[in-house]
């Protein structure tokens, strides 16, 4: 999983976090929901290059955003999907140019992959009531 996460971020794109599965008891039957997280690291360059003999103030501020995708199938066959935007669970700052720090940032995010997975689990827990409401709504006859 860590290798996929690192490889995806080296390519500058989103990469998945290990899927989290939840089974809900519903009046229509058991429903399995699958939550998948995708990571995107944003970089922001701050500071200036200093002249000879003075210290540079260049810093690269970064944040790892997680977008969580949920898919659940109602026992009647309805697919209930949702994309959940979430705050950055990881962020940091490194001295120097962002371009020169990307590899180190990828390594840092990969070392903290367990925190990203915990974030997906937290999002899934907060989504429980929304999913139950969607399941109830999809079971009602349409008029």
ABEGO torsion letter per residue (X at the ends): XAAAAAAAAAAGBBBBBBBBBBBBBBAAEBBBBBBBBBBBBBBBBBEBBBBBGBBBABBBBBBBBBBBBBBBBBAAGBBBBBBBBBBBABBBBBBEBAAAAAAAAAAAAAAAAAAAAAAAAAAAAAAAAAAAAAAAAAABBBX
